[in-house]
Amino acid sequence: MTSMTVPAGASAAVLLRSEPVENDAVSVQGPDFEKSLSLQDFLQSYERIGFQANSLGKAIDIVNRMRRWRLSDEPLAEDESDYYSSPDVRAQTRCNVFLGYTSNLISSGLREVILYLVKHKHVSALVTTAGGIEEDFIKCLGKTYLADFNLNGADLRRRGMNRIGNLIVPNDNYCKFEDWLMPLLDTMLAEQKATGTLWTPSSFIRRLGKEINNEESVYYWAYKNDIPVFCPALTDGSIGDMIYFHSFRNPGLVLDIVQDIRDLNEKSRTSRKAGMIILGGGVCKHQIANAMLIVGSISSTVSGQHNNLLTAKWS
């Protein structure tokens, strides 16, 4: 005969009573499009949508806090230096934002977003890869075009085309880059020999930013606004090919990476508050994170990785 009683073990497992929800728990709630929403209201609603949306909402909030922070927000320490005890200095001392990104962002239309941040001095230092440097200058010399992820590689090679994701760069653009860069390498080598001063990757990039003299270039604005650009793996790309060829034709150019790591770490160490925005992984992420270790902690972080996870933290 079939029992009419629900098994106690099954009932207890399925209908387990919840513990009380904490008073500060945030409920899930999406945007109400019945109301008139500004862009700011809409983006703020992401904090309660869930999944990666609320990570984006937190990231937006933290970036805004980086931008708003001033040393005058903090209490005056008893052992504060005379310089940083000045109310005017404290009001003008901001969070140093270190922006790191991979080369694909420069290859894509996100280059113009980074350009805006640099042009308007919203960041204090940049760290990127070799492609993140050269693709900016190459775009000043020729266009990059939309295409498809699934194009045949052998056919593209035969046609002298290079694929970056679903973007296409004609190989002629790289030839134009070589024609532009080679004479500059000669000039920089001559200056090195005349002055005895070695180039660093950052001073090398700064010089290229000056010479491109094009307002469409991220690194032109970095040069104009004296924002350092660090690229620990500068030779890992077309620039490396050009330096390699140049070393046979006119040897002697030296890039000093030791001075750059000192400059980057010192910029972190001497920051009264530092934040990092990391778009991608690898060199650009590790170099900034390592620099933050010099001061023992990271004040604020927004990090987007290749696995599409976004993390955000403020302290």
C-alpha positions in Angstrom: 0.0 0.0 0.0 1.4 3.5 -1.0 2.2 5.7 2.0 0.4 9.1 2.0 3.0 10.6 4.3 5.9 12.7 2.8 9.2 11.1 3.9 10.6 13.2 6.7 14.2 13.3 5.4 13.1 14.4 1.9 10.8 17.1 3.3 13.5 18.4 5.6 16.1 18.6 2.8 13.9 20.4 0.3 12.0 22.6 2.7 15.0 23.6 4.8 14.2 26.8 6.6 16.4 29.9 5.8 18.4 31.8 8.3 17.4 35.5 8.6 18.8 37.7 5.9 21.3 40.3 7.1 19.9 43.8 7.4 22.4 45.2 4.9 21.7 42.6 2.2 21.0 44.1 -1.2 18.1 42.7 -3.2 18.2 42.1 -6.9 16.5 44.9 -8.9 16.8 45.9 -12.5 16.3 49.3 -14.1 12.7 50.6 -14.3 12.3 51.9 -17.9 8.8 53.2 -17.0 10.8 56.1 -15.3 12.9 58.7 -17.1 16.4 57.4 -16.6 19.6 59.3 -17.3 22.7 57.4 -18.5 24.1 57.8 -15.0 20.9 56.4 -13.4 21.0 53.4 -15.8 24.6 52.6 -15.1 24.1 52.9 -11.4 21.3 50.3 -11.7 23.9 47.8 -12.7 25.0 47.4 -9.1 21.8 45.5 -8.3 21.3 43.5 -11.5 23.5 40.6 -10.5 26.2 38.4 -12.3 28.8 40.6 -14.0 26.5 43.6 -14.2 26.9 44.4 -10.6 30.7 44.0 -11.0 30.5 46.7 -13.7 28.5 48.9 -11.4 31.1 48.5 -8.7 33.9 49.2 -11.1 32.2 52.5 -12.3 31.7 53.5 -8.7 35.4 52.8 -7.8 36.7 54.6 -10.9 34.6 57.7 -9.9 36.0 57.5 -6.4 39.5 57.4 -7.8 38.7 60.5 -9.8 37.2 62.4 -6.9 39.8 61.5 -4.2 42.0 64.3 -2.9 44.5 64.1 -0.1 42.4 66.7 1.7 39.8 64.0 2.1 42.1 62.3 4.6 42.8 63.4 8.2 46.1 65.2 8.7 48.7 62.9 10.2 50.8 64.1 13.1 54.0 63.2 11.3 52.9 64.7 8.0 55.6 66.6 6.1 55.4 70.4 5.9 54.8 70.2 2.1 51.8 67.9 2.4 50.5 69.8 5.4 49.6 72.7 3.1 45.8 72.9 2.6 46.3 73.9 -1.1 48.7 71.1 -1.8 46.4 68.6 -0.1 43.5 69.8 -2.2 45.4 69.4 -5.4 47.0 66.0 -4.6 45.0 63.4 -6.5 44.9 59.6 -6.8 47.5 58.4 -9.3 45.7 56.1 -11.8 47.8 53.5 -13.5 46.1 52.2 -16.7 47.2 48.9 -18.2 45.8 47.4 -21.4 46.7 44.9 -24.0 47.3 45.6 -27.7 43.9 44.6 -29.0 42.3 47.6 -27.4 44.6 49.9 -29.4 43.9 47.9 -32.6 40.1 48.3 -32.0 38.0 51.5 -31.6 38.7 51.5 -27.9 41.9 53.3 -28.8 39.9 56.5 -29.0 38.6 55.9 -25.4 42.2 55.6 -24.1 43.2 58.6 -26.2 40.5 60.7 -24.5 41.7 59.6 -21.0 45.3 60.6 -21.8 44.4 63.8 -23.6 42.4 65.0 -20.6 44.8 63.8 -18.0 42.5 61.3 -16.3 45.4 58.8 -15.9 48.9 59.2 -14.5 50.8 56.4 -16.2 50.2 53.8 -18.9 51.5 50.3 -19.1 51.0 48.2 -22.3 52.5 45.7 -24.7 54.6 46.2 -27.8 51.5 45.9 -30.0 49.8 48.5 -27.8 52.5 50.9 -28.8 53.1 50.2 -32.5 49.4 49.8 -33.5 48.8 53.3 -32.4 51.5 54.7 -34.6 50.6 52.4 -37.5 47.0 53.7 -37.3 48.3 57.2 -37.9 49.9 55.9 -41.1 47.1 53.8 -42.5 43.6 52.5 -41.7 42.6 49.3 -39.9 39.4 47.7 -41.3 36.5 45.6 -39.9 36.5 42.0 -41.2 35.6 38.6 -39.8 37.1 36.2 -37.2 36.9 33.2 -39.6 38.9 34.5 -42.7 41.4 32.0 -44.2 44.9 32.8 -42.9 46.7 31.5 -46.0 44.6 33.5 -48.3 45.1 36.7 -46.2 48.9 36.1 -46.2 48.8 35.7 -50.0 47.0 39.1 -50.3 49.3 40.8 -47.8 46.7 41.2 -45.1 47.1 40.8 -41.4 44.2 39.7 -39.2 43.7 40.9 -35.6 40.6 39.1 -34.3 37.9 40.4 -36.7 40.0 43.3 -37.9 42.3 43.6 -41.0 45.5 45.6 -41.3 47.1 45.8 -44.8 50.8 44.8 -44.7 51.6 48.1 -46.4 50.8 49.8 -43.1 53.7 48.0 -41.5 55.9 48.9 -44.4 55.0 52.6 -43.9 55.8 52.1 -40.2 59.3 50.8 -41.1 59.9 53.7 -43.4 58.9 56.2 -40.6 60.7 54.5 -37.8 64.1 53.6 -39.3 65.3 57.2 -39.8 64.2 57.9 -36.2 66.3 55.0 -34.9 69.3 56.5 -36.7 68.6 59.9 -35.1 68.1 58.4 -31.6 71.4 56.4 -31.9 73.3 59.5 -32.9 71.8 61.4 -29.9 72.8 58.5 -27.6 76.4 58.6 -28.9 76.5 62.4 -28.6 75.1 62.7 -25.1 76.1 59.3 -23.5 72.5 59.0 -22.3 70.8 55.7 -22.9 67.2 55.4 -24.0 64.6 53.6 -22.0 61.5 52.1 -23.4 59.4 54.9 -21.9 61.7 57.7 -23.3 61.7 55.9 -26.6 57.9 55.9 -26.7 57.8 59.5 -25.6 60.1 60.4 -28.6 57.9 58.5 -31.0 54.9 60.3 -29.6 56.6 63.7 -30.2 57.7 62.7 -33.8 54.3 61.4 -34.9 52.9 64.8 -34.2 49.4 63.6 -34.8 46.4 64.3 -32.5 44.9 60.9 -33.4 47.8 59.2 -31.5 47.5 58.2 -27.8 51.2 58.6 -27.4 51.2 62.1 -28.9 49.0 63.2 -26.1 51.1 61.2 -23.6 54.1 63.2 -24.8 52.2 66.5 -24.7 50.9 65.9 -21.2 54.1 64.3 -19.8 52.3 61.0 -19.0 54.9 58.2 -18.9 54.2 55.1 -21.0 55.9 51.9 -19.8 56.3 48.9 -22.1 58.5 46.2 -20.5 58.3 43.9 -23.6 58.8 46.7 -26.2 60.6 44.4 -28.7 57.8 41.8 -28.8 56.4 43.0 -32.1 57.0 45.0 -35.2 59.1 47.5 -33.2 61.3 44.6 -32.2 61.7 43.6 -35.9 62.7 47.2 -36.8 65.3 47.4 -33.9 66.6 44.0 -35.0 67.1 45.1 -38.6 68.6 48.4 -37.5 71.1 46.6 -35.3 72.8 45.2 -38.4 72.6 48.3 -40.5 73.6 50.8 -37.7 74.4 48.9 -34.4 74.6 50.4 -31.0 71.2 51.6 -29.9 70.5 50.6 -26.2 67.2 50.5 -24.4 67.7 50.5 -20.6 64.8 48.6 -18.9 66.4 48.9 -15.4 65.7 52.7 -15.4 62.1 52.1 -16.4 61.4 49.6 -13.7 62.8 52.1 -11.2 60.8 55.0 -12.6 57.5 52.9 -12.5 58.1 51.6 -9.0 59.1 55.0 -7.7 55.9 56.6 -9.2 53.9 54.0 -7.3 56.0 54.3 -4.1 55.6 58.1 -4.0 51.9 58.2 -4.7 49.8 59.3 -1.8 47.0 57.2 -3.2 47.3 54.8 -6.2 44.7 53.1 -8.3 45.0 50.6 -11.1 42.7 49.9 -14.0 43.8 46.7 -15.8 42.2 45.8 -19.1 43.6 42.4 -20.0 46.3 40.2 -18.5 49.9 39.4 -18.8 52.6 42.0 -18.9 50.4 45.1 -18.4 48.7 43.6 -15.4 51.7 42.1 -13.7 54.0 45.1 -14.1 51.5 47.5 -12.5 50.5 45.0 -9.7 54.2 44.4 -8.9 54.8 48.2 -8.7 51.9 48.4 -6.2 53.7 45.9 -4.0 56.4 48.6 -3.5 54.0 50.5 -1.3 52.6 47.4 0.3 49.0 47.7 -0.9 46.8 48.8 -3.8 44.4 51.6 -2.9 41.9 50.8 -5.6 41.6 48.3 -8.4 39.4 47.7 -11.4 40.5 44.6 -13.4 38.9 43.1 -16.5 40.5 39.8 -17.6 40.4 37.8 -20.9 38.0 35.3 -19.2 35.5 38.2 -19.1 35.6 38.5 -15.3 35.5 42.0 -13.9 36.7 42.7 -10.4 36.7 45.9 -8.4 38.0 46.9 -5.0 38.5 50.2 -3.0 40.4 50.5 0.2 
